[in-house]
């Protein structure tokens, strides 16, 4: 379960990052970047916890980029 949550958090982080580039208000843009960073950090913590609890098991979640299957990543 924790890996699915981590994957979802990374997906949200990607969306926030993309929205920050499109935001016209600099305060909103900065806040979206901060949220994105926090989401990635939480995802990393969940993945690390999973690795400790299940040694030898693959993470199953990509460590770098999220590819969205429902079209949210298209401009």
Backbone as a printed PyTorch tensor [residue, N CA C, xyz], in Angstrom:
tensor([[[  0.8210,  -1.2020,   0.0000],
         [  0.0000,   0.0000,   0.0000],
         [  0.8580,   1.2570,   0.0000]],

        [[  1.9320,   1.2660,   0.7770],
         [  2.7410,   2.4820,   0.8670],
         [  3.3610,   2.8740,  -0.4760]],

        [[  3.6520,   1.8780,  -1.3090],
         [  4.2160,   2.2140,  -2.6240],
         [  3.1840,   2.8630,  -3.5310]],

        [[  1.9330,   2.4320,  -3.4090],
         [  0.8830,   3.0640,  -4.2030],
         [  0.6920,   4.5140,  -3.7750]],

        [[  0.7540,   4.7490,  -2.4830],
         [  0.6340,   6.1190,  -1.9700],
         [  1.8220,   6.9500,  -2.4450]],

        [[  3.0220,   6.3770,  -2.3840],
         [  4.2150,   7.0940,  -2.8350],
         [  4.0930,   7.4490,  -4.3180]],

        [[  3.6050,   6.5130,  -5.0960],
         [  3.4230,   6.7600,  -6.5290],
         [  2.4260,   7.9050,  -6.7490]],

        [[  1.3360,   7.8860,  -5.9980],
         [  0.3280,   8.9380,  -6.1240],
         [  0.8930,  10.2930,  -5.6920]],

        [[  1.6730,  10.3170,  -4.6300],
         [  2.2810,  11.5700,  -4.1720],
         [  3.2220,  12.1320,  -5.2380]],

        [[  3.9730,  11.2590,  -5.8890],
         [  4.8520,  11.7220,  -6.9700],
         [  4.0350,  12.2750,  -8.1410]],

        [[  2.9130,  11.6280,  -8.4150],
         [  2.0230,  12.1250,  -9.4740],
         [  1.5220,  13.5340,  -9.1310]],

        [[  1.0780,  13.7140,  -7.8860],
         [  0.6170,  15.0360,  -7.4560],
         [  1.7450,  16.0630,  -7.5120]],

        [[  2.9400,  15.6450,  -7.1370],
         [  4.0910,  16.5490,  -7.1820],
         [  4.3520,  17.0150,  -8.6110]],

        [[  4.2430,  16.0920,  -9.5520],
         [  4.4410,  16.4460, -10.9600],
         [  3.3870,  17.4470, -11.4150]],

        [[  2.1520,  17.2200, -11.0240],
         [  1.0780,  18.1530, -11.4010],
         [  1.3130,  19.5330, -10.7960]],

        [[  1.7130,  19.5770,  -9.5180],
         [  1.9850,  20.8680,  -8.8710],
         [  3.1260,  21.5920,  -9.5700]],

        [[  4.1480,  20.8450,  -9.9230],
         [  5.2970,  21.4420, -10.5990],
         [  4.8840,  22.0430, -11.9400]],

        [[  4.0760,  21.3170, -12.6770],
         [  3.6060,  21.8330, -13.9720],
         [  2.7120,  23.0510, -13.7940]],

        [[  1.8500,  23.0040, -12.7990],
         [  0.9790,  24.1570, -12.5530],
         [  1.7870,  25.3740, -12.1240]],

        [[  2.8900,  25.1500, -11.4040],
         [  3.7150,  26.2830, -10.9650],
         [  4.3140,  27.0220, -12.1570]],

        [[  4.6220,  26.2780, -13.2160],
         [  5.1780,  26.9260, -14.4130],
         [  4.1320,  27.7340, -15.1570]],

        [[  2.8620,  27.3350, -15.0270],
         [  1.7840,  28.0300, -15.7240],
         [  1.1610,  29.1600, -14.9070]],

        [[  1.4440,  29.1750, -13.6130],
         [  0.8310,  30.1860, -12.7350],
         [  1.3860,  31.5700, -13.0560]],

        [[  0.5000,  32.5480, -13.1070],
         [  0.9370,  33.9150, -13.3810],
         [  1.2930,  34.6680, -12.0950]],

        [[  0.7630,  34.2160, -10.9820],
         [  1.0480,  34.8490,  -9.6910],
         [  2.3120,  34.2150,  -9.1070]],

        [[  3.3530,  35.0110,  -8.8580],
         [  4.6110,  34.4490,  -8.3640],
         [  4.4890,  33.7860,  -6.9840]],

        [[  3.5940,  34.2870,  -6.1550],
         [  3.3990,  33.6800,  -4.8340],
         [  2.7830,  32.2890,  -4.9780]],

        [[  1.7820,  32.1800,  -5.8300],
         [  1.1450,  30.8900,  -6.0760],
         [  2.1520,  29.9180,  -6.6960]],

        [[  2.9170,  30.3980,  -7.6460],
         [  3.9220,  29.5670,  -8.2960],
         [  4.9150,  29.0160,  -7.2800]],

        [[  5.4030,  29.8720,  -6.4060],
         [  6.3760,  29.4450,  -5.3890],
         [  5.7580,  28.4300,  -4.4290]],

        [[  4.5210,  28.6540,  -4.0110],
         [  3.8470,  27.7270,  -3.1020],
         [  3.6480,  26.3590,  -3.7570]],

        [[  3.3190,  26.3460,  -5.0360],
         [  3.1590,  25.0770,  -5.7370],
         [  4.4780,  24.3100,  -5.8130]],

        [[  5.5690,  25.0200,  -6.0020],
         [  6.8840,  24.3760,  -6.0110],
         [  7.1830,  23.7960,  -4.6310]],

        [[  6.8980,  24.5450,  -3.5840],
         [  7.1330,  24.0700,  -2.2210],
         [  6.3030,  22.8170,  -1.9390]],

        [[  5.0410,  22.8410,  -2.3450],
         [  4.1800,  21.6720,  -2.1610],
         [  4.7400,  20.4770,  -2.9280]],

        [[  5.1970,  20.7270,  -4.1440],
         [  5.7610,  19.6580,  -4.9610],
         [  6.9560,  19.0100,  -4.2740]],

        [[  7.8370,  19.8170,  -3.7290],
         [  9.0210,  19.3020,  -3.0390],
         [  8.6130,  18.4840,  -1.8130]],

        [[  7.6430,  18.9880,  -1.0570],
         [  7.1760,  18.2690,   0.1310],
         [  6.5550,  16.9200,  -0.2380]],

        [[  5.8110,  16.8770,  -1.3230],
         [  5.2040,  15.6250,  -1.7610],
         [  6.2600,  14.6040,  -2.1710]],

        [[  7.2810,  15.0510,  -2.8790],
         [  8.3600,  14.1430,  -3.2780],
         [  9.1080,  13.6360,  -2.0450]],

        [[  9.3640,  14.5080,  -1.0850],
         [ 10.0470,  14.0860,   0.1400],
         [  9.2340,  13.0330,   0.8870]],

        [[  7.9300,  13.2180,   0.9640],
         [  7.0690,  12.2480,   1.6370],
         [  7.0630,  10.9280,   0.8760]],

        [[  7.0290,  10.9910,  -0.4500],
         [  7.0730,   9.7750,  -1.2610],
         [  8.3830,   9.0270,  -1.0190]],

        [[  9.4850,   9.7450,  -0.9610],
         [ 10.7800,   9.1140,  -0.6940],
         [ 10.8010,   8.4590,   0.6770]],

        [[ 10.2060,   9.1150,   1.6620],
         [ 10.1580,   8.5480,   3.0120],
         [  9.3360,   7.2580,   3.0270]],

        [[  8.2090,   7.2570,   2.3180],
         [  7.3850,   6.0540,   2.2470],
         [  8.1250,   4.9180,   1.5460]],

        [[  8.8400,   5.2410,   0.4830],
         [  9.6050,   4.2220,  -0.2330],
         [ 10.7360,   3.6730,   0.6260]],

        [[ 11.3870,   4.5410,   1.3850],
         [ 12.4560,   4.0900,   2.2740],
         [ 11.8950,   3.1940,   3.3780]],

        [[ 10.7520,   3.5830,   3.9290],
         [ 10.0980,   2.7710,   4.9610],
         [  9.7330,   1.3960,   4.4040]],

        [[  9.2030,   1.3910,   3.1930],
         [  8.8410,   0.1230,   2.5590],
         [ 10.0790,  -0.7410,   2.3440]],

        [[ 11.1780,  -0.1330,   1.9320],
         [ 12.4150,  -0.8800,   1.7050],
         [ 12.9250,  -1.4940,   3.0070]],

        [[ 12.7590,  -0.7840,   4.1220],
         [ 13.1880,  -1.3210,   5.4160],
         [ 12.2870,  -2.4630,   5.8740]],

        [[ 11.0000,  -2.3260,   5.6320],
         [ 10.0480,  -3.3410,   6.0690],
         [ 10.0470,  -4.5670,   5.1560]],

        [[ 10.4170,  -4.3700,   3.9020],
         [ 10.3950,  -5.4530,   2.9150],
         [ 11.7280,  -5.5030,   2.1730]],

        [[ 12.8110,  -5.8860,   2.8630],
         [ 14.1240,  -5.9220,   2.1890],
         [ 14.1090,  -6.9290,   1.0280]],

        [[ 14.7620,  -6.5490,  -0.0260],
         [ 14.8370,  -7.4140,  -1.1950],
         [ 13.6930,  -7.2230,  -2.1700]],

        [[ 12.6390,  -6.5590,  -1.7310],
         [ 11.5090,  -6.3080,  -2.6320],
         [ 11.8020,  -5.0620,  -3.4540]],

        [[ 11.4530,  -5.0920,  -4.7240],
         [ 11.6270,  -3.9090,  -5.5690],
         [ 10.6620,  -2.8260,  -5.1400]],

        [[ 11.0070,  -1.5850,  -5.4250],
         [ 10.1360,  -0.4900,  -5.0260],
         [  8.8780,  -0.4490,  -5.8710]],

        [[  8.9750,  -0.8430,  -7.1430],
         [  7.7970,  -0.8410,  -7.9950],
         [  7.4040,   0.5320,  -8.4980]],

        [[  7.9020,   1.5810,  -7.8640],
         [  7.5580,   2.9410,  -8.2750],
         [  8.7920,   3.5840,  -8.8980]],

        [[  8.6110,   4.3320,  -9.9580],
         [  9.7560,   5.0080, -10.5580],
         [ 10.3510,   6.0280,  -9.6060]],

        [[ 11.6520,   6.1670,  -9.6260],
         [ 12.3370,   7.0800,  -8.7280],
         [ 12.4830,   8.4790,  -9.2930]],

        [[ 12.2470,   8.6520, -10.5810],
         [ 12.4880,   9.9700, -11.1560],
         [ 11.1910,  10.6520, -11.5940]],

        [[ 10.6370,  10.2580, -12.7150],
         [  9.4810,  10.9620, -13.2670],
         [  8.2300,  10.0970, -13.1770]],

        [[  7.1090,  10.7840, -13.1160],
         [  5.8140,  10.1090, -13.1360],
         [  5.2230,  10.2720, -14.5300]],

        [[  4.7550,   9.2020, -15.0810],
         [  4.0510,   9.2600, -16.3450],
         [  2.5840,   9.0510, -16.0250]],

        [[  1.7890,  10.0140, -16.3670],
         [  0.3670,   9.9760, -16.0290],
         [ -0.3930,   9.2240, -17.1010]],

        [[ -1.1910,   8.2560, -16.6700],
         [ -1.9290,   7.4330, -17.6180],
         [ -3.2880,   8.0190, -17.9720]],

        [[ -3.7450,   9.0270, -17.2280],
         [ -5.0830,   9.5370, -17.4850],
         [ -5.1000,  10.8590, -18.2510]],

        [[ -3.9640,  11.2630, -18.7930],
         [ -3.9390,  12.4530, -19.6460],
         [ -3.6810,  13.7560, -18.9280]],

        [[ -3.5070,  13.7330, -17.6130],
         [ -3.2570,  14.9750, -16.8750],
         [ -1.9260,  15.6240, -17.2200]],

        [[ -1.0200,  14.8510, -17.8040],
         [  0.2970,  15.4020, -18.0810],
         [  0.3880,  16.0640, -19.4530]],

        [[ -0.7130,  16.1780, -20.1360],
         [ -0.6810,  16.8110, -21.4560],
         [ -1.0290,  18.2720, -21.3330]],

        [[ -0.3670,  19.0870, -22.1290],
         [ -0.5890,  20.5370, -22.0730],
         [ -1.8930,  20.9230, -22.6970]]])
